[in-house]
Structure formats: C-alpha cells, structure tokens
Amino acid sequence: MTAERRYAMAGSAKRSRSGRTGGRHLNARTVDSAATRAARFARARAPIVAVGLAAAHLILSLLTFQPQPHTGGDNAAYLSLGTALLEGRGYVTLYDPVAPAHTQYPPVFPAILAGALAVGLTPWASLKVLLSVFSALAVAFAYLWIRRRRRPALALGVGGLLALRPGVLEQGHWILSDVPFWCFTMAGLWGFERLPRERRATYALGVLAIVLAYFTRSAGLPLALAAAGWLTLRRRWRQLAGFAALLLPLAMLWWLRARQHGGIDYVSQFWYVNPYAPDLGRIGALDLFDRMAENGSKYARIHLPILLTGAARPLAIAASFGVLGFGFYGWLRRARRPGITELFLPLYLGLLLIWPAVWSGERFLLPVLPVLLYYAGDGLVRAGWLARRRSGFAAAAVAGAVLVVLALPQLAMAVTRSGDCMIEYRMGNRYACLHPAWRDFFGVAEWAGAQLPADAAVLSRKPSLFWAIAGLPSRSYPLSPEFAALLETARAAGARYIVLDHLDGLSQAYLGPAIAQRPGSFCLLYRSARDGTAVLGLLDDATDPPAVHDAAAVPGAQITIRTCGSGWLREDARGAR
C-alpha cells in the first residue's frame, strides 16, 4: 500500500469518526460512495492533465526553439536515411559516395522522417517541430505511467518538472532518434504497468511501443529484456509468447541483414578507447571499470544536472546527487516486488556506464529521467513516513520547487536566445547563432553545391552534414596523418575534393599533416574569407610544388598550394569563381 493511500485512508477514518457533513454523521456507505466518485473523477481527469502537460511542454519548446542545423552529424545521417527510403533507394547511407547498405541505426526513426518528408515537412525547422511533438507526448506518457502506479500527486509533480526542464526542451530541437525513443519507452512502461486483464488494448499498445523503441535505438535492448524478464517472473506465458513472436523475428531479420553487410558498427567501435581516435588503441576487460567510473562521474556531475536545471552548476550538481540518492532508495523499496521499470532501470544505466565515455551525453539519460525523478520522489515520501513524520509529501514538494527555481534562469536565457536566433533566421540567416567556424563550413558546403560538378564526391570532417547542405556525396577523411591513408580513402570513395575546416582539432592532427607531406598533390579551389575553410582538389599525380599562385592556411604546416584551374568546376560555374 502506497504512502499516499495510507495517508488518505487514515484521513478518511478520522473524518468518519469525528466529522459531520450537513449535520449528519458520515457512515461507511457515504465514505465509500465519496471515495468511488473521487476515484472515477481522478481517472477521468488523467487524460486531461496529460494533454495539459504536453501542451505546456510544446509551448515552451516553441518559445525556446532553435531553427539552425545541429552540428552533430547524426542529424543529417538520419535525414539521409529518411531521404533514401522516400526515394525508394532502400535502407542505404545516401550521403556516402557508394551509398552502402546501412546497419548502424535501426530503421524506425528514418521511416518517421521519410513520412514527414512525404507530407511536406522540410529540414530543418519543420522536422524539429515534429521532434518537439514527440517530446510532448513523452511527457504525457510519463505522467500517465506514474498515475498507473497509483501516485497521482507524484505523477503531476514529475510531469510538471519534465515539462519545464531546459535540458529536456533542448533535446526536442534536434533531429535525433533519442526523443522518439524516449516517447516509445514511456508508452511501453505505461502499457505494461500492472497489466489488468480488462486492458488488453493497453497492453497491445505497450508491446508495440517496446518493439518500436527497440528498432528506434539499439539501446532499446534493455527495455525489451526487462519486458521479457517481467513477464517471465509473473508467469504470463501467453503474453510472453506473443511478445516474443512479434519481436524476435524482426530482430533476427535485422541481425541477419547486419551480418550480411559487414556487421553493426557500434560493436566494432565499442572496444576503442576513443572511437574518434582509433590510434589510441582498444581497451581490455579490466579497463571497463575505469570507463564505468568515468561515465558515472560524467552523468552525475554534468549530464543529469544539465537535464535538471540547464547547467552543471554547484547547486544543480547537489540536486543531481540528491535525485540519485533518493532515487536509489526508492528503487530499492520498489524492487522487493519488481515491475518492468524496476528491471529496466539498472539494465539501461548499466549500458550507459559501459558505453565509450566520449559518447556520453544528456540525450542518453532522457528515457530514464522520469524514472529517476519518480523514484526520488517516492524515496522522499517513504523516508518521511519511516521517520514517523508526515513530512514525506512536503519534502517532495519542496524538492520539486527547488528544481523549478534552479531551472528558471536557464529557461529565461533559452527563451531570450531563441528570440534572437529567430530574428536572425527570419532575416535570411540560415545558420543563426552558430559558431563562425560552423558558419564557414556550411557556407563552403553551399558554395560546393553550386560550383562543383553534380557527380563530385568530397572528403570532409562532417560528411553527412556536408551532404545535407551541398547535396553532394561525402565521406570522412581518415584519422591518420599519413598522405598514403588520405589518398587511399579518396580513391576508394572516388573523391577528388577535400574540405579543410577549422571545426575542431582533427584537421590539425590528421588532415593538415597529411597534406603537408605532399603539397604538390593538391590545388586550391575556394577559401572562405573569415577563417580560411578551404576546398582543395586532389591531383591525379604527385609533383613538387610549382610556382605559388595562392596559399591555403593548412593548420600546423607552413606550406603553399597552387590554384586549381577552371576545369574543376561545373561548366555553368566556370568563369564565375
């Protein structure tokens, strides 16, 4: 019996002994009738509250909206997969010059994007609004899930906190699979909660949501395992058989397809110390403990505080540790008779802890943020009752109020920043509020799309984003300082063009030294005026540098590169350089 229900029953018993209503003593039938009416009203009100929370979250999402492209390449990678499905090319990596079969990202989110593109939504702003809608639905399902756990007050508190979180609102502004995955996860937990026999339709929706979650992100495996484990513990064999009959054949087909086309890339990257720096080598089994410690520290001190308040400041970090501490206590109390959520939380957090630390981020905590807040609130309430004080609800309310107050400054800043960016965006700046290096990169991509031949292939730091802006296939240059590796990658991709950027340290570490080894093998096509982001041509043969006509700013090397002739451009662009 929950603490809220015990408190309500104690209050009802006290009123039945000493209270009066309209001059008449309350009898058991009157109390039961009033309780029944209250329960029916609460059940009828739940969908209204869920819609209200979703609407509030969506409004705040629009007030904090960011229209510019996200600088993470995964956004454009998903867009390329959706475009490939829409154009009937199959499930291929469309931005790559050879368009290989794709095996890394499961197909549900690209299929959603394909449907959105088919009905007229366009990158980037329109698709971002779609993701905000998924975020609002996730808030609604989180509320309904906690309500189904017979905690209406806690459900309202957690739902309200989720609707107001600056870090959560930000995640809904990027074209990534994490927000739909969060939505499907919450719908799955809601559908599986309690499983009364008369709610077969709800259970069916829960099964469908878990299957969709599994094929939205590979991280959906813990949710599927938790569902199967819970059905096994409860000896619900028929439901387990139905769940397995739907999930396992699809999972097997996806796995066989991945093996046929070279395997899932996550598996090979998992054992690298840093997947973005393969020269650092691979970790051993014992190194997993160091990785878990690093990940745990990052999620507790950085990512969870940002989700809760929008910034990793001292008070936010203290709030993060409070949520984790009381959440652990609440989970322990609930784990005595585990439901699907009690199984899902440790499985999912375990996955986050062993994943490469460089991949850690706020977006991976989204699916368990409502769960952590629920357990933290439940732990606070239970701790108050154990101390023989009726302070549990008050403590939970105060804690929620503190989280709201801590988030208000960041929320106000997000609204202000959104207003400034939207003004720039409406004035024609597609890359409003981006760092100048990124503006140059996207500007160079626009130039390439207009000037280079339609069949040109390009090596770049962010190939999927380059494709999304330029419309030209692209592949990442190798993370090696050797010219031979660069030449081999270019020939394998059929690429004659290379983008030398200033986005991060990778150009300085790898691309610059490789070019410096054989500067006579390159020529300069275009260079931005602001920071020197350049498009280079890769010559068919390697010669010593001729007389200098122009110079490209190659980081880390004092070299000069000749200017390319007009034959490198498309015919209608020649003479207009």
C-alpha positions in Angstrom: 0.0 0.0 0.0 1.5 3.4 -1.0 2.2 6.1 1.5 -0.3 8.4 -0.3 -3.1 5.8 0.0 -2.3 5.1 3.7 -2.5 8.8 4.4 -5.8 9.2 2.6 -7.3 6.2 4.4 -6.1 7.5 7.7 -7.7 10.8 7.0 -10.9 9.2 5.9 -11.1 7.1 9.0 -10.5 10.1 11.2 -13.2 12.1 9.5 -15.7 9.1 9.7 -15.2 9.0 13.5 -15.4 12.7 14.3 -16.6 14.7 11.3 -20.0 15.8 10.2 -21.4 16.7 6.8 -24.6 18.7 6.7 -25.3 17.9 10.3 -25.3 14.1 9.7 -22.6 11.6 10.8 -20.7 10.1 8.0 -21.3 6.3 7.7 -19.3 3.7 5.8 -21.6 3.7 2.8 -21.3 7.5 2.4 -17.5 7.4 2.7 -17.2 4.5 0.2 -19.5 6.3 -2.2 -17.5 9.5 -2.0 -14.2 7.6 -2.5 -15.7 5.9 -5.6 -16.8 9.2 -7.1 -13.3 10.7 -6.3 -11.6 7.7 -8.0 -13.7 7.9 -11.1 -13.1 11.7 -11.3 -9.4 11.1 -10.9 -9.4 8.5 -13.7 -11.4 10.8 -16.0 -9.2 13.7 -15.2 -5.9 11.9 -16.0 -6.1 12.3 -19.8 -7.0 16.0 -19.5 -3.9 16.6 -17.2 -1.7 14.6 -19.6 -2.8 16.8 -22.5 -2.3 19.9 -20.5 1.2 18.9 -19.6 2.0 18.0 -23.2 0.6 21.3 -24.4 2.6 23.3 -21.8 5.8 21.5 -22.8 5.1 22.1 -26.5 4.5 25.8 -26.0 7.8 26.1 -24.0 9.5 24.1 -26.7 8.4 26.6 -29.3 9.4 29.6 -27.1 12.9 28.1 -26.8 13.1 26.9 -30.4 16.4 26.8 -32.3 16.0 26.9 -36.1 19.6 26.3 -37.2 21.0 22.9 -38.1 22.5 20.9 -35.3 26.3 20.5 -35.6 26.1 16.8 -34.8 26.5 14.7 -37.9 23.9 12.1 -36.7 21.1 14.6 -37.5 22.0 14.7 -41.2 22.7 10.9 -41.2 19.2 10.2 -40.1 17.9 12.7 -42.7 19.9 10.9 -45.4 18.4 7.5 -44.4 14.9 9.0 -44.5 15.5 10.5 -47.9 16.8 7.2 -49.2 13.6 5.5 -48.0 11.4 8.2 -49.5 13.2 8.0 -52.9 12.9 4.2 -53.0 16.7 3.6 -52.9 16.4 1.2 -49.9 18.0 1.5 -46.5 21.3 2.9 -47.6 23.7 5.6 -46.3 22.8 8.1 -49.0 25.4 10.7 -48.2 28.3 8.2 -48.8 29.6 8.2 -52.4 29.0 4.5 -52.8 25.7 4.5 -50.8 26.4 1.3 -48.8 23.7 -0.6 -47.0 23.2 0.9 -43.6 23.4 -1.3 -40.5 24.2 1.0 -37.6 20.9 2.9 -36.9 17.6 0.9 -36.7 15.0 1.9 -39.2 12.1 3.3 -37.3 13.2 6.9 -36.9 14.4 7.2 -40.6 10.9 5.8 -41.5 9.3 8.6 -39.4 11.4 11.2 -41.2 10.6 9.7 -44.6 6.9 10.0 -43.8 7.3 13.6 -42.6 9.2 14.5 -45.8 6.5 12.8 -47.8 3.8 15.1 -46.4 5.8 18.2 -47.0 7.9 18.9 -43.9 11.3 20.2 -44.7 14.7 20.4 -43.0 15.5 21.8 -40.6 12.9 23.8 -38.7 9.8 21.8 -39.7 11.3 18.5 -38.7 12.4 20.0 -35.4 8.8 20.9 -34.6 7.9 17.2 -35.2 10.5 16.2 -32.7 9.1 18.7 -30.2 5.7 17.0 -30.6 7.3 13.6 -29.7 8.9 15.2 -26.6 5.5 16.5 -25.5 4.0 13.0 -26.0 6.8 11.6 -23.9 5.9 14.0 -21.0 2.3 12.9 -21.3 3.1 9.2 -21.2 5.5 9.7 -18.3 2.6 11.3 -16.3 0.2 8.5 -17.2 2.7 5.8 -16.3 3.2 7.2 -12.8 -0.6 7.6 -12.4 -1.0 4.0 -13.2 1.4 3.3 -10.3 -1.3 5.0 -8.1 0.7 8.1 -7.3 -1.4 10.9 -8.8 0.3 13.7 -6.8 3.8 12.4 -7.7 2.7 12.0 -11.3 1.6 15.6 -11.5 4.9 16.8 -9.9 7.1 14.7 -12.2 5.1 15.6 -15.3 5.4 19.3 -14.4 9.1 19.1 -13.8 9.6 17.3 -17.1 7.6 19.9 -19.0 9.7 22.8 -17.6 13.2 21.3 -17.9 15.5 23.5 -20.1 17.7 20.5 -20.8 14.7 18.4 -21.9 13.4 21.2 -24.1 16.7 21.5 -25.8 16.8 17.8 -26.8 13.5 18.2 -28.6 15.1 20.7 -31.0 17.5 18.3 -32.7 16.7 15.7 -35.4 17.9 12.7 -33.4 16.2 9.4 -32.5 16.6 9.9 -28.7 13.3 11.8 -28.3 11.1 9.4 -30.2 12.9 6.6 -28.3 12.0 8.3 -25.0 8.4 8.6 -26.2 8.2 4.9 -27.1 9.9 3.9 -23.8 7.4 5.8 -21.7 4.5 4.4 -23.7 5.9 0.9 -23.2 6.2 1.3 -19.5 2.7 2.8 -19.3 1.3 -0.1 -21.3 3.0 -2.8 -19.3 2.2 -1.3 -15.9 0.0 -3.7 -13.8 -1.5 -5.4 -16.9 -5.1 -5.8 -15.7 -6.9 -8.3 -17.7 -9.6 -5.9 -18.9 -6.9 -3.7 -20.5 -5.7 -5.9 -23.4 -5.7 -2.9 -25.8 -3.4 -1.0 -23.4 -1.0 -4.0 -23.2 -1.0 -4.3 -27.0 0.0 -0.7 -27.3 2.7 -1.3 -24.7 4.1 -4.2 -26.7 4.0 -2.2 -29.9 5.8 0.7 -28.2 8.6 -1.5 -26.9 9.1 -3.0 -30.3 9.2 0.5 -31.9 11.7 1.6 -29.2 13.9 -1.4 -29.9 14.0 -0.5 -33.6 14.5 3.2 -32.9 17.7 2.9 -30.9 19.9 -0.1 -30.3 19.7 1.0 -26.6 16.2 -0.4 -26.7 17.6 -3.8 -25.9 17.4 -3.3 -22.0 13.7 -2.3 -22.3 13.0 -5.5 -24.4 14.9 -7.6 -21.9 13.1 -6.0 -19.0 9.7 -6.7 -20.5 10.6 -10.3 -21.2 12.0 -10.8 -17.8 9.0 -9.3 -16.0 6.6 -11.5 -18.0 8.7 -14.5 -17.0 8.7 -13.6 -13.3 4.9 -13.2 -13.4 4.5 -16.4 -15.3 2.5 -14.7 -18.0 3.4 -17.3 -20.6 0.8 -16.4 -23.2 1.7 -12.8 -23.2 5.4 -13.6 -23.2 4.9 -15.9 -26.3 3.0 -13.1 -28.1 5.7 -10.5 -27.3 8.5 -12.9 -28.4 6.5 -13.8 -31.6 6.4 -10.2 -32.6 9.9 -9.0 -31.6 12.2 -12.0 -32.2 11.6 -12.5 -36.0 12.1 -8.8 -36.7 15.2 -8.7 -34.5 16.6 -11.8 -36.3 16.0 -10.2 -39.7 17.8 -7.0 -38.6 20.7 -9.0 -37.2 21.0 -11.2 -40.4 20.9 -8.1 -42.6 23.7 -6.5 -40.5 25.9 -9.6 -40.7 25.3 -9.8 -44.5 26.6 -6.2 -44.9 29.5 -6.3 -42.5 28.0 -6.1 -39.0 26.8 -3.3 -36.8 29.4 -0.5 -36.4 28.7 0.0 -32.7 30.1 -3.4 -31.9 33.5 -2.7 -33.5 33.7 0.8 -32.0 32.8 -0.3 -28.5 36.3 -1.6 -27.6 38.1 1.5 -28.8 39.5 3.8 -26.1 38.1 6.6 -28.2 36.2 5.8 -31.4 37.2 9.2 -32.8 40.9 8.5 -32.2 41.5 4.8 -33.1 45.2 5.3 -32.9 44.8 5.3 -29.1 44.1 1.6 -29.3 41.5 -0.7 -27.6 40.5 -1.3 -24.0 40.8 -4.5 -22.1 38.2 -6.2 -19.9 39.7 -4.6 -16.8 39.6 -1.1 -18.4 35.8 -1.3 -18.4 35.9 -0.4 -14.7 37.7 2.8 -15.4 35.2 3.5 -18.2 32.3 2.9 -15.8 33.8 5.2 -13.2 34.4 8.0 -15.8 30.9 7.6 -17.2 29.3 7.6 -13.8 31.1 10.8 -12.9 30.1 12.5 -16.1 26.4 11.6 -15.8 26.2 12.5 -12.1 28.2 15.8 -12.3 27.4 17.0 -15.9 24.7 15.4 -17.9 22.0 14.9 -15.2 22.5 18.5 -13.8 22.1 19.9 -17.3 18.9 18.0 -17.8 17.5 19.0 -14.5 18.4 22.7 -14.5 20.1 23.5 -17.8 23.6 24.0 -16.4 26.1 22.0 -14.4 26.5 24.4 -11.5 27.2 23.5 -7.9 23.5 23.6 -6.7 22.5 21.7 -9.8 25.2 19.1 -9.1 23.9 18.8 -5.5 20.4 18.4 -6.8 21.6 15.6 -9.1 23.2 13.7 -6.3 20.0 14.1 -4.3 17.9 12.7 -7.1 20.3 9.8 -7.5 20.5 9.1 -3.7 16.8 9.2 -3.0 16.1 7.6 -6.4 18.3 4.6 -5.4 16.4 4.3 -2.1 13.0 4.5 -3.8 14.1 1.9 -6.3 15.3 -0.5 -3.6 11.9 -0.3 -1.9 10.1 -1.0 -5.1 12.5 -3.7 -6.2 11.1 -6.0 -3.5 8.3 -6.8 -5.9 9.7 -5.6 -9.2 7.8 -4.4 -12.2 9.1 -3.8 -15.6 10.5 -0.5 -14.6 12.5 -1.9 -11.7 14.2 -4.3 -14.2 14.6 -1.7 -16.9 16.4 1.0 -14.9 19.6 -1.0 -13.8 19.8 -2.6 -17.3 19.7 0.7 -19.1 22.0 2.5 -16.7 24.5 -0.4 -16.9 24.6 0.1 -20.7 25.3 3.8 -20.3 28.1 3.0 -17.9 30.0 0.6 -20.2 29.5 2.7 -23.4 32.5 4.6 -24.6 32.8 7.7 -22.4 33.2 10.0 -25.4 29.6 9.1 -26.4 28.1 10.1 -23.1 25.5 12.9 -23.2 22.3 14.3 -21.8 20.2 12.8 -24.6 21.0 9.2 -23.4 19.5 10.0 -20.0 16.2 11.1 -21.4 14.5 7.6 -21.3 15.2 7.2 -17.5 14.9 10.8 -16.4 11.2 10.4 -15.5 12.0 7.1 -13.8 14.8 8.7 -11.7 12.5 11.6 -10.7 9.7 9.2 -9.8 11.9 7.0 -7.6 13.5 10.1 -6.0 10.0 11.5 -5.1 8.9 8.1 -3.9 12.0 7.7 -1.8 11.4 11.1 -0.2 7.8 10.3 0.7 8.8 6.9 2.1 11.7 8.3 4.1 9.3 10.8 5.7 6.9 8.1 6.7 9.7 5.9 8.1 10.8 8.8 10.3 7.3 8.8 11.8 6.6 12.2 10.4 4.1 13.3 7.8 6.8 15.2 6.1 7.4 13.0 3.0 5.0 14.8 0.8 6.2 18.2 2.0 9.8 17.2 1.4 9.0 16.0 -2.2 7.1 19.3 -2.8 10.0 21.4 -1.6 12.5 19.4 -3.6 10.4 19.9 -6.7 10.1 23.6 -6.1 13.9 23.9 -5.7 14.3 22.2 -9.1 11.9 24.6 -10.6 13.7 27.6 -9.1 17.1 26.3 -10.2 15.9 25.9 -13.8 14.2 29.3 -14.2 17.4 31.3 -15.1 18.4 28.9 -17.8 14.8 28.7 -19.1 14.7 32.5 -19.3 18.1 32.6 -21.1 16.8 29.9 -23.6 13.7 32.0 -24.4 15.9 35.1 -25.0 18.4 33.2 -27.1 15.6 31.7 -29.1 14.1 35.1 -29.8 17.4 36.5 -31.0 18.1 33.5 -33.2 14.6 33.5 -34.7 15.0 37.2 -35.7 18.3 36.4 -37.5 16.7 33.3 -39.1 13.7 35.3 -40.4 16.1 37.8 -41.9 17.6 35.1 -44.0 20.5 33.8 -41.9 20.0 30.0 -42.1 22.9 29.5 -39.6 21.9 31.9 -36.9 23.6 31.6 -33.6 26.2 29.1 -34.8 29.9 29.5 -34.1 31.8 31.3 -37.0 33.7 28.1 -37.9 30.4 26.3 -38.4 29.0 29.1 -40.5 32.1 28.9 -42.7 31.8 25.2 -43.0 28.1 25.4 -44.1 28.9 28.4 -46.4 31.6 26.4 -48.1 29.2 23.5 -48.5 26.7 25.9 -50.2 29.5 27.0 -52.5 30.4 23.5 -53.3 26.8 22.5 -54.1 26.5 25.4 -56.5 30.0 25.2 -58.1 31.2 21.6 -58.2 30.1 19.0 -60.7 26.9 17.1 -59.8 28.8 13.9 -59.7 31.6 15.2 -57.4 32.5 13.3 -54.2 34.1 15.1 -51.3 36.2 14.2 -48.2 35.2 16.3 -45.2 35.1 16.3 -41.4 31.3 16.1 -41.3 30.2 14.1 -44.4 26.6 13.8 -43.6 26.1 17.5 -42.8 28.1 18.4 -45.9 25.8 16.2 -48.0 22.7 17.8 -46.3 23.8 21.3 -47.3 25.7 20.8 -50.6 23.7 17.8 -51.9 27.0 16.1 -52.8 28.1 12.7 -51.5 30.8 12.9 -48.9 33.0 10.6 -46.8 35.1 11.5 -43.7 38.8 11.8 -44.3 40.9 9.2 -42.4 42.0 9.8 -38.9 45.6 9.4 -39.9 48.4 11.9 -40.5 49.7 9.9 -43.5 49.3 11.1 -47.0 49.0 7.4 -48.2 46.0 6.9 -46.0 44.3 10.0 -47.3 45.0 9.1 -50.9 43.7 5.6 -50.3 40.4 6.9 -48.7 39.9 9.4 -51.6 40.4 6.8 -54.3 38.1 4.3 -52.5 35.4 7.0 -52.4 36.1 8.3 -55.9 36.7 11.7 -54.3 38.7 14.5 -56.0 37.8 17.2 -53.5 38.7 17.7 -49.8 37.4 20.2 -47.3 40.0 21.6 -44.9 38.0 23.0 -41.9 38.6 24.7 -38.6 35.8 22.9 -36.6 38.0 21.1 -34.1 41.4 19.7 -33.6 41.1 16.8 -36.1 42.1 18.8 -39.1 45.2 19.9 -37.3 46.0 16.4 -36.0 45.4 14.4 -39.2 44.4 16.3 -42.4 46.9 19.1 -42.1 50.0 16.8 -41.7 48.8 14.5 -44.5 48.6 17.4 -46.9 51.9 18.8 -45.7 53.6 15.6 -46.7 52.7 16.0 -50.4 51.5 19.6 -51.0 52.2 19.2 -54.7 49.3 16.7 -54.9 46.7 19.4 -54.1 45.4 22.6 -55.6 43.2 25.3 -54.0 39.6 25.8 -55.3 38.0 28.0 -52.7 38.8 29.6 -49.4 36.4 31.4 -47.0 37.4 35.0 -46.1 36.7 34.6 -42.4 38.8 31.7 -41.2 40.2 30.1 -44.3 38.0 27.0 -44.5 39.0 25.7 -47.9 38.1 23.3 -50.7 41.1 21.6 -52.2 41.4 19.5 -55.3 43.4 16.2 -55.2 45.5 15.9 -58.3 45.9 12.7 -60.2 49.7 12.7 -59.8 52.0 13.9 -57.0 54.6 16.5 -58.0 56.8 19.0 -56.2 55.0 22.4 -55.6 55.3 24.7 -58.6 55.4 28.4 -58.5 53.0 29.7 -55.9 49.9 31.5 -57.1 47.9 31.2 -53.9 48.3 29.8 -50.4 46.0 27.6 -48.3 46.2 28.0 -44.5 47.0 24.5 -43.5 47.0 24.2 -39.7 50.3 23.1 -38.3 52.2 23.4 -41.5 53.8 26.3 -43.4 53.1 25.3 -47.0 51.8 26.8 -50.2 49.4 25.2 -52.7 48.8 26.1 -56.3 45.4 27.4 -57.5 43.2 25.0 -59.4 42.1 25.6 -63.0 38.5 26.1 -64.1 38.2 22.5 -65.2 37.5 21.5 -61.6 34.1 23.3 -61.6 30.8 22.5 -63.3 30.5 24.0 -66.8 27.9 26.6 -65.9 30.0 27.8 -62.9 33.3 28.4 -64.8 34.3 32.0 -65.1 32.2 32.9 -62.1 34.6 32.0 -59.3 
